[in-house]
Amino acid sequence: MAREWWQDAVVQRVRGPVDADDASLRRLAGCGVDAVSIPACGTSPEAVAAVARRAHALGLKVLVDTDHPGDLRLLALPGGKGAVAETWFARGVDGVRDRRRPPEAARTRWAAPVGGALPSPSGHRGRLVETSLVRYSAGTGARPAVEVELAVDLPAAAVRELVEGAAGGAATTWVLPPVGGGAVGRRRAAAAAVLALALPGAVELPAGVEPGAAHRAALRARRGLGAAPEWCPAPPGVLTFVRRDPVGGRGVGCAVNRGAEVVRLPDPGRVLVASSYYGLRDGVLLLPPDTVVWWRL
């Protein structure tokens, strides 16, 4: 079954229509971003409609985030009590997210409150940042969705457990963690971003942080990848997987070093994306800590 655009979308969050002018939208479209997300609070429907017209001309989708205090059925019903959502759809937006209350399905699946820890069998924890109800077109029912922060210090085993836990049920969006201080913090944040773009699910880029060079290469390479990663044998502290194009069988491989030492891996061939420096010597890939590389299969 073909995946919907929103299941693997890369969404750039903006602070408001003023940050979604023509130049900004052209830049995002050129980088390979799929959609922009605009907060409803303090934003007029007319301003959002103007953004939607410009975005659609460039092939971008537009999402509106609302914290309307009404019943969650506001997003589930066409017309009537769903008038809030319908107002936005009438202005041309492609999706509405209600973040006032978490849907029970999402909270039950993750067994964690918003802001709470996500347990994993290995004992490590991620963080459930937010849950919401999502509608992607007028007149359709809402879908539960979760946003999960991909913490920079999660061990490789815990990353795999979070990915496997996100495989079904509510749609999952990987949220990038705050950038830490110093060279280590920046390297870890870059690795988290490149890793998130390699995973199945949507990715949301925070407001004020537009795609860099590594992001742009990853955005191009992730198009058409299959939904599920195929896990590969790897040394302790390292996560290695491939994601294939379900039609042609090609795709990308990804290796993540969450350990404390440089690891030696077989030379994968053509490296497409790297979050930081790496080495190639005598048929061996030297992967430093807190580094992610992608390669073409």
C-alpha positions as CSV (number, residue, x, y, z in Angstrom):
1,M,0.0,0.0,0.0
2,A,1.3,3.4,-1.0
3,R,2.3,5.7,1.9
4,E,0.6,9.1,2.3
5,W,2.6,12.2,2.0
6,W,2.2,13.1,5.7
7,Q,3.7,9.7,6.9
8,D,7.2,10.7,5.8
9,A,6.9,14.4,5.5
10,V,9.7,16.8,6.5
11,V,7.9,19.7,8.1
12,Q,9.5,23.1,8.8
13,R,7.8,24.8,11.7
14,V,7.6,28.6,11.4
15,R,6.6,31.2,13.9
16,G,4.0,32.7,11.7
17,P,3.1,33.9,8.2
18,V,5.9,36.6,8.4
19,D,8.4,33.7,8.4
20,A,6.8,32.1,5.3
21,D,7.4,34.9,2.8
22,D,8.2,34.1,-0.9
23,A,12.0,33.9,-0.4
24,S,11.7,31.6,2.6
25,L,9.2,29.3,0.9
26,R,11.4,29.1,-2.2
27,R,14.4,28.3,-0.1
28,L,12.6,25.5,1.8
29,A,11.1,24.0,-1.4
30,G,14.6,24.0,-3.0
31,C,16.0,22.1,0.0
32,G,13.4,19.4,-0.3
33,V,11.1,20.3,2.7
34,D,7.6,18.9,2.2
35,A,5.5,21.2,4.4
36,V,5.4,24.2,6.7
37,S,3.6,24.3,10.0
38,I,2.0,27.6,11.2
39,P,0.6,28.2,14.7
40,A,-3.1,29.2,14.6
41,C,-2.8,31.4,17.8
42,G,-2.6,35.0,16.7
43,T,-2.7,34.1,13.0
44,S,-5.6,35.2,10.8
45,P,-7.2,32.7,8.3
46,E,-6.6,35.2,5.6
47,A,-2.9,35.3,6.3
48,V,-2.7,31.5,6.2
49,A,-4.6,31.5,3.0
50,A,-2.0,33.7,1.4
51,V,0.8,31.4,2.6
52,A,-1.1,28.4,1.3
53,R,-1.4,29.9,-2.2
54,R,2.3,30.7,-2.4
55,A,3.3,27.3,-0.8
56,H,1.1,25.3,-3.2
57,A,2.6,27.0,-6.2
58,L,6.0,25.7,-5.0
59,G,4.8,22.2,-4.2
60,L,4.7,22.7,-0.4
61,K,1.9,21.6,1.9
62,V,0.7,23.8,4.8
63,L,-0.3,22.6,8.3
64,V,-2.0,24.6,11.0
65,D,-1.4,23.9,14.7
66,T,-4.5,24.7,16.8
67,D,-5.0,24.4,20.5
68,H,-8.8,25.0,20.4
69,P,-10.3,24.2,23.8
70,G,-13.3,22.4,22.5
71,D,-14.1,18.7,22.3
72,L,-11.6,16.6,20.3
73,R,-14.5,15.7,18.0
74,L,-14.0,19.2,16.5
75,L,-11.4,17.6,14.2
76,A,-13.4,14.4,13.6
77,L,-16.6,15.8,12.2
78,P,-17.1,17.5,8.9
79,G,-19.1,20.7,9.4
80,G,-21.2,21.3,12.5
81,K,-18.9,21.1,15.6
82,G,-16.0,20.7,13.2
83,A,-16.4,24.3,12.1
84,V,-13.0,25.3,13.5
85,A,-11.1,22.8,11.4
86,E,-13.3,23.5,8.4
87,T,-12.5,27.2,8.6
88,W,-8.8,26.4,8.0
89,F,-9.5,23.9,5.3
90,A,-11.6,26.5,3.5
91,R,-8.5,28.6,3.5
92,G,-6.6,26.0,1.6
93,V,-4.5,24.3,4.3
94,D,-3.6,20.6,3.9
95,G,-3.8,19.5,7.5
96,V,-4.9,20.6,11.0
97,R,-3.3,19.4,14.2
98,D,-5.2,19.8,17.6
99,R,-2.6,19.8,20.4
100,R,-4.9,20.8,23.3
101,R,-5.4,17.2,24.5
102,P,-3.7,13.9,23.7
103,P,-5.8,11.2,22.0
104,E,-6.2,8.2,24.2
105,A,-4.9,5.9,21.5
106,A,-1.5,7.6,21.3
107,R,-1.1,7.8,25.1
108,T,-2.1,4.1,25.5
109,R,0.3,3.0,22.8
110,W,3.3,4.7,24.3
111,A,2.2,4.2,28.0
112,A,3.4,7.7,28.8
113,P,2.0,11.1,29.4
114,V,3.0,14.1,27.4
115,G,6.4,15.1,28.5
116,G,6.9,11.8,30.2
117,A,9.5,9.1,29.6
118,L,9.2,6.5,26.9
119,P,10.4,3.2,28.5
120,S,12.3,0.7,26.4
121,P,13.2,-2.9,27.3
122,S,16.8,-2.0,27.7
123,G,15.9,0.5,30.4
124,H,16.7,3.7,28.5
125,R,14.1,6.3,27.8
126,G,13.1,8.7,25.1
127,R,10.6,11.5,25.6
128,L,7.0,11.8,24.3
129,V,7.0,15.5,23.5
130,E,3.4,15.9,22.2
131,T,0.4,14.1,21.0
132,S,-2.3,15.4,18.8
133,L,-5.2,14.7,16.5
134,V,-4.5,15.3,12.9
135,R,-6.7,15.8,9.9
136,Y,-5.1,15.9,6.4
137,S,-8.2,16.8,4.4
138,A,-11.6,18.3,4.8
139,G,-14.4,15.9,5.7
140,T,-12.1,13.1,6.8
141,G,-11.7,11.6,10.3
142,A,-8.9,12.5,12.6
143,R,-5.9,10.3,13.1
144,P,-3.9,10.1,16.4
145,A,-0.3,11.3,16.1
146,V,2.7,11.4,18.4
147,E,5.8,13.5,18.4
148,V,8.9,11.9,19.9
149,E,12.1,13.7,20.7
150,L,15.1,11.7,19.5
151,A,17.5,12.5,22.4
152,V,21.1,13.0,21.4
153,D,22.4,10.6,24.1
154,L,20.2,7.6,23.5
155,P,22.2,4.4,23.1
156,A,21.9,2.5,19.8
157,A,19.7,-0.3,21.3
158,A,17.2,2.3,22.6
159,V,17.0,4.1,19.3
160,R,16.1,0.8,17.6
161,E,13.5,0.1,20.3
162,L,11.9,3.5,19.8
163,V,11.8,3.0,16.0
164,E,10.2,-0.4,16.4
165,G,7.7,1.0,18.9
166,A,6.7,3.6,16.3
167,A,6.0,1.1,13.6
168,G,2.2,1.0,14.0
169,G,-0.8,2.8,15.4
170,A,-0.5,6.6,15.6
171,A,1.6,8.4,13.0
172,T,5.0,9.3,14.4
173,T,7.0,12.5,14.0
174,W,10.6,12.7,15.1
175,V,11.4,16.0,16.8
176,L,14.9,17.3,16.9
177,P,16.4,18.0,20.3
178,P,17.8,21.4,21.3
179,V,21.3,22.1,20.2
180,G,23.7,21.7,23.1
181,G,26.7,24.0,23.8
182,G,30.2,23.5,22.4
183,A,31.5,21.3,19.6
184,V,30.2,18.1,21.2
185,G,26.7,19.5,21.5
186,R,26.7,20.7,17.9
187,R,28.0,17.4,16.7
188,R,25.4,15.4,18.6
189,A,22.6,17.7,17.3
190,A,23.8,17.2,13.7
191,A,23.9,13.5,14.2
192,A,20.4,13.4,15.7
193,A,19.0,15.4,12.7
194,V,20.7,13.1,10.0
195,L,19.6,10.0,11.9
196,A,16.0,11.3,12.2
197,L,15.8,11.8,8.4
198,A,16.9,8.2,7.9
199,L,14.1,6.8,10.0
200,P,10.5,5.9,8.9
201,G,8.1,8.6,9.9
202,A,7.8,12.4,9.6
203,V,10.5,14.8,10.8
204,E,9.8,18.3,12.1
205,L,12.5,21.0,12.0
206,P,12.2,23.6,14.7
207,A,11.4,27.2,13.9
208,G,14.5,29.2,13.2
209,V,16.6,26.2,12.1
210,E,16.5,25.8,8.4
211,P,18.1,22.8,6.6
212,G,21.9,22.8,6.4
213,A,24.1,21.1,3.8
214,A,23.8,17.6,5.5
215,H,20.0,18.1,5.8
216,R,19.7,18.9,2.2
217,A,21.6,15.9,1.0
218,A,19.5,13.7,3.3
219,L,16.3,15.2,2.1
220,R,17.1,14.3,-1.5
221,A,18.3,10.8,-0.6
222,R,15.2,9.8,1.6
223,R,12.7,10.1,-1.3
224,G,10.9,6.8,-2.1
225,L,12.4,4.8,0.7
226,G,10.4,1.9,2.1
227,A,8.6,2.1,5.5
228,A,10.6,-0.4,7.6
229,P,14.3,-0.5,8.2
230,E,16.2,-3.7,7.8
231,W,18.5,-4.0,10.8
232,C,22.1,-5.2,10.2
233,P,24.8,-6.7,12.5
234,A,26.9,-4.0,14.1
235,P,29.5,-3.6,16.8
236,P,28.4,-2.6,20.3
237,G,27.2,1.0,20.5
238,V,26.5,1.1,16.7
239,L,23.2,1.0,14.9
240,T,23.3,-0.1,11.2
241,F,20.3,-0.5,9.0
242,V,19.1,-0.2,5.4
243,R,16.0,1.2,3.9
244,R,15.1,0.2,0.3
245,D,13.0,1.6,-2.5
246,P,10.1,-0.9,-2.6
247,V,9.9,-0.6,-6.4
248,G,13.5,-0.7,-7.6
249,G,15.1,-2.4,-4.6
250,R,17.8,0.2,-4.2
251,G,17.9,2.6,-1.3
252,V,20.3,3.8,1.4
253,G,22.3,2.3,4.3
254,C,22.8,4.2,7.5
255,A,25.3,3.7,10.4
256,V,25.2,5.5,13.7
257,N,28.0,5.5,16.3
258,R,26.5,6.1,19.7
259,G,29.6,4.8,21.5
260,A,32.6,6.5,22.9
261,E,35.3,5.2,20.5
262,V,35.9,5.3,16.8
263,V,34.6,2.1,15.2
264,R,35.8,0.3,12.1
265,L,33.2,-0.8,9.6
266,P,33.5,-2.2,6.0
267,D,33.8,0.5,3.4
268,P,30.2,0.9,2.3
269,G,31.0,2.5,-1.1
270,R,29.5,5.8,-2.1
271,V,28.8,7.9,1.0
272,L,25.8,10.2,0.5
273,V,25.4,12.1,3.8
274,A,27.6,12.5,6.8
275,S,26.7,14.4,10.0
276,S,30.4,15.1,10.8
277,Y,33.9,14.1,9.7
278,Y,34.7,10.4,9.1
279,G,37.6,8.4,7.6
280,L,38.1,5.9,4.8
281,R,41.3,3.9,4.8
282,D,42.3,0.6,3.3
283,G,38.8,-0.5,2.7
284,V,37.6,0.5,6.2
285,L,35.1,3.2,7.2
286,L,36.3,4.9,10.4
287,L,33.2,6.2,12.2
288,P,33.8,8.6,15.1
289,P,31.4,8.9,18.1
290,D,28.2,10.8,17.6
291,T,28.4,10.5,13.9
292,V,26.0,9.3,11.3
293,V,26.7,8.3,7.7
294,W,24.4,7.3,4.8
295,W,25.5,5.4,1.7
296,R,23.9,4.4,-1.6
297,L,23.1,0.7,-1.8
